[in-house]
Amino acid sequence: MQHTMRWFGPNDPVSLSDIRQAGCTGVVTALHHIPVGDVWTVEEINKRKQTIEAAGMSWTVVESLPVHEDIKKQSGRYKQYIENYKRSLKHLGECGLQVITYNFMPILDWMRTDIAYEMPDKSKALRFEKSAFIAFDLFLLKRPGAEKDYSPQEIEKARLRLSKMNEQEKEILYRNALLGLPGSEERFTEEEILRALKTYEGIDAKKLKQHLFHLLRQIVPVAHEAGLKMAIHPDDPPYRILGLPRIVSTEQDAVELMEAAPSVANGLCFCTGSFGVRSDNDLPGIVRRLGENIHFIHLRSTKRDAEGNFYEADHLDGDVDMYAVVKEIVMMMRKRNISIPMRPDHGHQMLDDLRKTTYPGYSAIGRLRGLAELRGLELGIRRSLDDDKLVG
């Protein structure tokens, strides 16, 4: 695999030299300073590309080229935003980019209730606690009609969970729950969040899926012509939150979106963490069956329980059988005669990084550890397969 890390641009506390020292040959990034929906110009793309190349690495994977909310809802100026998206794709192709990651999650890109969950070794991980989230939804955000989404037992458990929180803990929960909202460095009011949620009234999973398919039929031919491969990231977490539909959570969802616009340019960002939160997702099987359309890989593991809670485990621990997954990836790459870019997704905050402020999940040392473990696992699998071939 091509070993990369995500970089959030010049303001990222983790520098390009840090990433290169970790053993990466490439960087995964985006033009975060450009407003969602605006066109990415050739000048801005090349400026970022030259910065990365000057640091001795390459930039071939965009993460992410964001989809405007109007496109997801097919409202407002969505037709213009689709045209802008096409222009950005053409410019990215002209500049030599290869893979474009994006998602189709309404409003919130991801959801965690705790971004400093203490592990037994005192490192810190990201965690989603269902009772805390329900408490946020019902009693802090006070979303109208939210009680219909939960059982009486879940509501009572959330009420009890909230009663044990002090005001500071409630504030931290509120902020954590909205970190996946673009621009959430500043506190959004309940009214602003509820207003955004209200714009999705009447849009169920079926309709949202139709909107995604419409977008794919518009942009996949453009991407193919530009020499690009689209890689959609699965939902995080892969189930309904805040009454919003989720439509890229299972293997069947992935099959349907690829059938909507059949092309080698229409594929997946295979995230073992997002898919792995659901016990009904067969991760090695997804690689086996959909490998032709996997263009980018996020490797991380989560530890889940029967109540819907999960936390980010060490990369080789948790519920993801990372050995089986990486073995399937290696065999798939050999079959296709390619090398797919990957990145160690998230990482524990540990060692010296415990005294630093970094993007949640994106501290340097935790990802360095994850990358080292994954590189070793991959090398062992490759050597083992070669030995088996010699013996055979």
C-alpha positions in Angstrom: 0.0 0.0 0.0 1.0 3.6 -0.4 1.5 4.9 3.1 0.0 8.3 3.8 -1.3 10.5 6.6 -4.0 13.1 6.6 -2.7 16.7 6.9 -5.0 19.7 7.6 -2.9 22.2 5.9 -0.4 24.9 7.1 -2.2 25.4 10.4 -2.1 21.7 11.3 0.0 21.2 14.5 1.4 18.1 12.9 3.9 19.3 10.3 4.8 17.8 6.9 8.2 16.9 8.2 6.5 15.0 11.1 4.5 13.0 8.6 7.5 12.2 6.5 9.5 11.1 9.5 6.7 8.7 10.4 7.4 6.8 7.2 4.9 8.3 4.8 5.6 8.9 1.1 2.4 10.8 0.6 -0.1 13.2 2.2 -3.8 13.2 2.1 -5.3 16.7 2.3 -7.8 19.3 1.0 -8.2 23.0 0.4 -9.9 23.6 3.7 -9.8 27.4 3.3 -12.1 27.4 0.3 -15.8 27.6 1.2 -17.9 24.6 0.5 -19.4 24.8 -2.9 -16.8 27.2 -4.4 -14.6 26.0 -7.3 -11.1 24.8 -6.5 -8.8 26.7 -8.9 -5.7 25.2 -10.6 -3.7 27.9 -8.9 -4.8 26.9 -5.4 -4.4 23.2 -6.1 -0.9 23.6 -7.5 0.1 25.8 -4.6 -0.8 23.1 -2.1 0.8 20.4 -4.2 4.1 22.3 -4.5 4.2 22.8 -0.7 3.8 19.0 -0.2 6.3 18.1 -2.9 8.9 20.5 -1.4 8.6 18.5 1.8 9.6 15.3 -0.1 6.2 13.7 -0.5 3.4 13.5 -3.0 -0.3 14.5 -3.0 -2.5 12.2 -5.0 -5.6 11.8 -2.7 -8.0 14.6 -1.9 -9.8 14.3 1.4 -12.2 15.7 1.1 -13.9 17.6 -1.8 -17.0 18.4 0.2 -20.5 18.2 -1.1 -22.7 21.2 -0.4 -25.8 20.7 1.7 -28.0 22.0 -1.1 -26.8 19.1 -3.3 -27.8 16.6 -0.6 -31.2 18.2 -0.3 -31.6 19.1 -3.9 -32.6 22.6 -2.9 -31.5 26.2 -3.3 -28.5 26.5 -5.8 -27.8 22.8 -6.0 -27.5 22.7 -9.8 -24.9 25.5 -9.7 -23.0 23.6 -6.9 -22.9 20.5 -9.0 -21.5 22.5 -11.9 -18.9 23.9 -9.5 -18.1 20.4 -8.3 -17.5 19.3 -11.9 -15.1 22.3 -12.5 -13.2 21.4 -9.4 -12.8 17.8 -10.6 -11.5 18.9 -13.9 -9.0 21.2 -12.3 -7.9 18.4 -9.9 -7.4 16.1 -12.9 -5.3 18.7 -14.7 -3.1 19.0 -11.6 -2.4 15.3 -11.5 -4.6 14.3 -8.5 -5.9 10.7 -8.7 -8.4 10.0 -6.0 -11.2 12.2 -4.7 -12.7 11.3 -1.3 -16.1 12.7 -0.3 -19.1 11.8 1.9 -22.8 12.2 1.7 -23.6 12.6 5.4 -26.2 15.2 6.2 -25.0 18.2 8.2 -22.6 16.2 10.5 -19.6 14.5 9.1 -19.0 12.4 12.2 -20.2 12.0 15.7 -18.4 11.3 19.0 -19.5 12.1 22.6 -16.0 11.9 24.1 -12.8 13.0 22.4 -10.6 12.3 25.4 -11.7 8.8 26.6 -9.0 7.5 28.9 -7.6 4.1 28.0 -6.1 1.7 30.6 -2.6 2.9 29.6 -3.6 6.6 30.1 -3.6 7.4 26.5 -6.8 9.1 25.1 -9.2 7.8 22.4 -12.4 8.9 20.7 -15.6 7.3 22.0 -19.3 7.3 21.2 -21.5 6.6 24.2 -25.1 6.0 23.2 -26.8 7.1 26.5 -24.7 10.3 26.5 -25.7 11.0 22.9 -29.4 10.5 23.6 -29.1 12.8 26.6 -27.6 15.4 24.3 -30.3 14.9 21.7 -33.2 15.0 24.1 -32.2 17.2 27.0 -29.5 19.6 25.7 -30.3 20.1 22.1 -34.0 19.4 22.8 -34.7 18.3 19.2 -38.5 18.3 18.6 -39.8 14.7 18.2 -36.5 13.1 19.2 -38.3 10.9 21.8 -39.9 8.9 19.0 -36.4 7.7 17.9 -35.7 5.9 21.3 -37.3 3.3 23.5 -38.6 4.2 27.0 -35.7 2.2 28.5 -33.1 4.2 26.4 -34.7 7.5 27.4 -34.7 6.6 31.1 -31.1 5.5 30.9 -30.2 8.8 29.2 -32.0 10.8 31.9 -30.0 9.0 34.5 -26.8 9.6 32.6 -27.5 13.3 32.4 -28.4 13.6 36.1 -24.8 12.5 37.0 -23.2 15.2 34.9 -22.2 18.6 36.2 -22.5 21.7 34.1 -19.0 21.5 32.8 -19.5 17.9 31.7 -22.7 18.9 29.9 -20.9 21.7 28.1 -18.2 19.3 27.0 -20.7 16.8 25.7 -22.5 19.5 23.8 -19.2 20.7 22.1 -18.0 17.1 21.4 -21.3 16.1 19.8 -21.1 19.0 17.3 -17.4 18.7 16.4 -18.4 17.0 13.1 -20.3 20.2 12.1 -18.3 22.4 9.7 -17.2 25.5 11.6 -17.9 24.1 15.0 -14.8 25.6 16.6 -17.3 28.2 17.7 -20.4 27.2 19.8 -23.5 26.9 17.7 -26.8 27.8 19.4 -29.5 25.3 19.8 -31.7 27.4 17.4 -29.0 27.3 14.6 -28.6 23.5 14.9 -32.4 22.9 15.0 -32.9 25.1 12.0 -30.3 23.1 10.0 -32.0 19.8 11.0 -35.4 21.2 10.0 -34.2 21.7 6.4 -34.0 17.9 6.1 -37.7 17.3 7.0 -39.3 15.1 4.4 -35.9 13.7 3.3 -35.8 10.0 4.3 -33.1 7.5 3.4 -34.8 6.6 0.1 -34.9 10.2 -1.1 -31.4 11.0 0.1 -30.1 8.0 -1.8 -31.9 9.3 -4.9 -30.1 12.6 -4.5 -26.7 10.8 -4.2 -27.4 8.8 -7.3 -28.3 11.9 -9.2 -25.0 13.5 -8.2 -23.0 10.4 -9.1 -24.6 10.3 -12.6 -23.5 13.9 -13.0 -20.0 13.8 -11.7 -18.7 10.2 -12.4 -18.4 10.7 -16.2 -16.5 14.0 -15.5 -14.2 12.2 -13.0 -13.6 9.4 -15.5 -12.7 11.8 -18.3 -10.3 13.7 -15.9 -8.6 10.4 -14.9 -9.9 10.6 -11.4 -11.5 8.0 -9.1 -14.3 9.0 -6.7 -14.1 7.3 -3.3 -17.1 7.8 -1.0 -16.5 7.5 2.7 -19.1 5.5 4.7 -21.2 7.0 7.4 -19.7 7.6 10.8 -21.3 6.2 12.8 -23.1 3.9 10.3 -26.6 4.4 11.7 -29.3 7.1 12.0 -28.5 10.1 14.3 -30.4 13.3 15.1 -33.2 11.9 12.9 -31.0 12.2 9.9 -30.8 9.3 7.4 -27.7 7.3 6.7 -27.3 5.8 3.3 -23.6 4.5 3.1 -23.5 2.1 6.0 -23.5 -1.4 4.6 -22.1 -3.5 1.8 -25.5 -3.4 0.1 -25.5 0.4 0.2 -22.1 0.4 -1.5 -23.3 -2.0 -4.2 -26.3 0.2 -4.9 -24.4 3.4 -5.3 -21.9 1.7 -7.6 -24.7 0.3 -9.7 -26.3 3.8 -9.9 -23.3 5.0 -12.0 -21.3 2.0 -13.2 -17.7 3.0 -13.8 -14.2 2.3 -12.5 -14.3 6.0 -11.4 -17.1 5.3 -9.0 -15.8 3.6 -5.9 -15.2 3.5 -2.2 -13.0 4.9 0.5 -12.9 1.6 2.5 -12.9 2.7 6.1 -12.6 -0.3 8.5 -13.5 1.9 11.4 -16.9 3.1 10.1 -17.9 -0.2 8.5 -16.6 -2.0 11.5 -18.9 -0.4 14.0 -21.7 -2.6 12.6 -21.3 -6.3 13.4 -23.3 -7.2 10.3 -20.5 -5.8 8.0 -18.1 -8.5 6.8 -15.0 -6.5 6.3 -12.7 -9.1 4.6 -15.7 -10.1 2.4 -16.3 -6.5 1.3 -12.7 -6.3 0.1 -13.1 -9.6 -1.7 -16.3 -8.8 -3.4 -15.9 -5.0 -4.0 -12.2 -4.8 -4.3 -12.3 -3.6 -7.9 -13.9 -0.4 -6.7 -11.8 0.3 -3.6 -9.6 3.3 -4.4 -8.6 4.5 -0.9 -8.3 2.8 2.5 -8.7 4.0 6.1 -7.4 1.4 8.5 -8.5 1.7 12.1 -10.3 -0.5 14.6 -13.2 0.1 17.0 -14.3 -1.8 20.1 -18.1 -2.0 20.3 -20.7 -3.4 22.7 -24.2 -4.6 22.4 -25.7 -1.2 23.5 -24.2 0.7 20.6 -21.2 2.2 22.4 -17.8 2.1 20.8 -14.3 3.5 21.1 -11.3 3.8 18.9 -9.1 0.8 19.8 -5.4 0.3 18.9 -5.1 -0.4 15.2 -4.4 -4.1 15.7 -7.0 -4.6 18.5 -10.7 -4.1 18.7 -13.4 -5.9 16.7 -11.7 -5.5 13.3 -9.8 -8.6 12.2 -7.0 -6.4 10.8 -4.9 -9.4 9.7 -7.8 -10.8 7.6 -8.6 -7.4 6.2 -5.0 -6.5 5.2 -4.4 -10.0 3.8 -7.4 -9.5 1.5 -6.2 -6.1 0.5 -2.7 -7.4 -0.4 -4.2 -10.2 -2.5 -6.6 -7.8 -4.2 -3.8 -5.3 -5.0 -1.7 -8.2 -6.5 -4.7 -9.3 -8.6 -5.2 -5.7 -9.9 -1.5 -5.1 -10.1 -1.8 -1.8 -8.3 -0.8 -0.1 -5.0 -3.7 1.6 -3.2 -3.1 4.6 -0.9 -3.9 4.0 2.7 -3.7 6.0 5.9 -3.8 4.9 9.6 -7.1 6.5 10.5 -7.1 8.2 13.9 -4.8 7.4 16.7 -4.6 7.7 20.4 -3.3 10.8 22.0 -0.2 9.6 23.9 3.2 10.4 25.2 4.3 14.0 24.5 1.1 14.6 22.5 -0.9 14.5 25.7 0.4 18.0 26.4 -0.5 19.3 22.9 -3.6 20.5 21.2 -4.3 18.6 18.0 -7.3 17.7 15.8 -9.3 15.0 17.6 -7.9 11.6 16.4 -5.1 13.2 14.4 -2.2 13.6 16.9 1.2 12.6 15.5 2.5 9.8 17.8 -0.7 7.7 17.9 -0.9 7.6 14.2 2.9 6.9 14.0 2.3 3.9 16.2 -0.7 2.8 14.1 1.3 3.2 10.8 4.2 1.2 12.2 2.0 -1.6 13.3 0.1 -1.7 9.9 3.3 -1.5 7.9 4.7 -4.5 9.8 1.5 -6.4 9.4 1.5 -5.8 5.7 5.1 -6.8 5.2 4.6 -10.0 7.2 1.6 -10.9 5.0 3.4 -10.1 1.8 6.4 -12.2 2.8 4.2 -15.1 3.9 2.3 -15.1 0.6 5.6 -15.1 -1.3 6.9 -18.0 0.8 3.7 -19.9 0.1 4.1 -19.3 -3.6 7.7 -20.7 -3.5 6.6 -23.7 -1.5 3.7 -24.3 -3.9 
